[in-house]
Amino acid sequence: MKNSKWLMLVMVLMLMAGTAGALTWLRANQKLGTPGLKGTPIPGGLKMNISLPERVLDFTSTNVPEPAVALGYFPKDTSYTERYYTGPGLPGPGIQCTAILMGADRTSIHRPEYCLPGQGWSIDSKATVNIPINDQPPYSLKVARWNVSTSIQQPDGQTSKIAAVYVYWYVANDEETPDHDKMIEWLTLDLFRTGKLQRWAYISYFALCEPGQEDAMAEQIKRLIAVQVPNFQLPLKQK
């Protein structure tokens, strides 16, 4: 019995050593994939200005500088671009669009289940939506759509509810998913199969609205995405 326990321990240690050696080899020999986004490279590294358009349909936008918290949180080779879109007919003040592209460190791309509740938002519902993209070739973009809400205290002491719609997806070169776990799975498989670390991006839209107006706001976000995406995202092959 004692011999079998020692044998098991030796096998576990050998497996751990082999895994560590494989990971060390991959880090030393990995190649970086091509981003699935369009943009202007920033000289001196992997960062780029992602091509979020200023005007789309009847939407106009303003550029939003990278917040200080993002500068301190993300790896230094992370690309961050954000624009705030406004337009007639919105059931809320505007739509915040953010594109985050990883460099050589996948920790640039995070799980929204952590960041939204960390900012005080409750996730009320989740759905997956397909948005037709008229690109060359046309394809269907699969996105996650969440309804979220929070409560704030008014100056008179009363509490009121604020609603918002959150839409997001992950994209790499010819790969796209609204599922964070699937993104990590594909990133890992690509790395082990080809030695290539795909540069994934996280695209998100956040829009405040009155409670009960979530569907109306979601339709406006879909309308923006359908026309906006070909400006900044490379075409996807329909799987």
Steps between C-alpha positions, in 0.01 A plus 500: 500500500780738590675434169183578306460830685858596420447403136188716483687793654785465250253489209322814623832684540611392151169621353535835675857536380401409146214751501726773637760418234238511224371837619855638519568380145174653375580837656844499342380392156148641470405730215240772521190474284358776282231711673143467376461879513595783268704791627807719477815355665663714767879504440720321751287201596187292453243769579274655238219752469194290419285640218174576682323739257406851608165500316263208435154549348342778711742441789781742578772434755774641715831332578542391863860494633620181665407529870772506762370178655547321167853636461591353837313171455575381146836366377704772330452354149119509523319709236200695634259710294167643616235721341169632632216503246189718515214544257127572461256239624722351767302402815796617706790747496738302275689180421852436624706280264832358620755286314781331696768307308759283672867506409717211624314468833150349505416664836392805298174313431280459806172340599206747519339298780769650724527862389129593483402373848824654626365837383169448679290360213270199539463267200123457450496289185730352237435411135693423182405697189599466132557824308527487117816677379500614137871454435695314233400225553184567705483313829303473822671649806414320824498734801405482868225739612445565871245710684657651812381736770605688809339721764602852597390721784345835404569824695158461670601159632285303257655207313455470123593225257719556194507247216758439228569267209840335459599334171838336435701239310859378458677490164836383364619438145204308349370390842210655690295405807288666772621235749807579713566132577484411129744783423749361755452148360573613142795712610651199681436255215649737243808545718560127546414400142685773312722678753309819417349724767191654343454868584142507625296818535206576727232724343228640727206743495342650809191724499292642784121509466183520703372170646272343240690655208765227477362342181474837325860583594620155393349557154690829467825327601438226242435765232830669587695172503361378167642799313798583721673159522637483141691823572712351778473119484643271234239285321423162654447176313161359595548169685 
